[in-house]
Amino acid sequence: MITRTLDIDSVRAFLHIVELGSFTRAAEAMSTTQGAISLRLKRLEDRLDCRLIERTPRSVQLSARGAAFLERARELMETHDRALAAFATTRQRLTIGISDHVAGPELPALIARMNAQDPHLLIDIRIGSSGDLLQSFDRRELDAALARLHVGRGDGEVIAEEKFGWFASPGWQHRAGEPLPIATMPEPCGVRTMASRILDEAGVAWTETFVGGGVSAVSAAVVAGLGIAALSPRMLPLGAVDVGPRLGLPDLPRLPVLLHSRVTDDRSREALAALSAAFRSAVRG
């Protein structure tokens, strides 16, 4: 008879390490320390009497036994979460605003990470500009908001910083003597404000040639050759290139991404911690 039992938190720590590829990011997702994550993994490995993770200075990789255990660990967590959900009287909702300049192509992965953290938490995602979302947050229409740093605000937790550049389609050429054509989002977009201020301070003549209601629309205008745009490399349309050095344009700063939250319950805090860890992982590549 098998008398050994598995600690659920240790199994969850193992899954976070594998899926986020880092002890540090696993600790962020579980709102604990890297030392605590290492201890939980050791407890699990001792219980199973095998090494699950091969550690190197730059990465973590599954061992052969770890790969064999991975699917069983996921099944165990799903069963555990379903058992708890069977006793829930209502399904809790977490309403999160995510800036369009922040969401990016990783949005499906971010949502999946929160769902994996708590499959029975109803996640309500709103996409918009940082300014609009922060106004909604202040009106208590959102439980949390993931947004760019906004002028006049000193609240929020910085969870990442992203570099920006001036991007255009590969064949785009600037016509000498004409104002720099800019594709951008409408006011009060913070990236728009930042880019226009930097161009004005550098004495670069510019003009709007396209205003899009979202980053995807601005990216499409860049691909279509309508002009250049201030974008994070994470948001790049296919084939876009950084033309800033060639045109002698001023460097764009790294912009912080902040999490604004008013949640106090453990379930919502853990889901937001998982979201933050997954976003840091996406930004760091």
HELIX and SHEET records of a PDB file:
HELIX    1   1 ILE A    8  LEU A   20  1                                  13    
HELIX    2   2 PHE A   23  ALA A   29  1                                   7    
HELIX    3   3 GLN A   34  LEU A   48  1                                  15    
HELIX    4   4 ALA A   64  ALA A   85  1                                  22    
HELIX    5   5 ASP A  100  ALA A  103  1                                   4    
HELIX    6   6 GLY A  104  GLU A  106  5                                   3    
HELIX    7   7 LEU A  107  GLN A  117  1                                  11    
HELIX    8   8 SER A  130  ASP A  138  1                                   9    
HELIX    9   9 GLY A  190  GLU A  201  1                                  12    
HELIX   10  10 VAL A  215  VAL A  223  1                                   9    
HELIX   11  11 PRO A  233  MET A  235  5                                   3    
HELIX   12  12 GLY A  244  LEU A  247  1                                   4    
HELIX   13  13 ASP A  266  ARG A  284  1                                  19    
SHEET    1   A 2 ILE A  53  ARG A  55  0                                        
SHEET    2   A 2 VAL A  60  LEU A  62 -1                                        
SHEET    1   B 5 LEU A 122  GLY A 128  0                                        
SHEET    2   B 5 ARG A  93  SER A  99  1                                        
SHEET    3   B 5 ALA A 144  ARG A 148  1                                        
SHEET    4   B 5 LEU A 255  SER A 261 -1                                        
SHEET    5   B 5 GLU A 157  GLU A 162 -1                                        
SHEET    1   C 3 ALA A 229  LEU A 231  0                                        
SHEET    2   C 3 GLY A 165  ALA A 168 -1                                        
SHEET    3   C 3 VAL A 241  ASP A 242 -1                                        
SHEET    1   D 2 LEU A 180  THR A 184  0                                        
SHEET    2   D 2 TRP A 206  VAL A 211  1                                        
END                                                                             
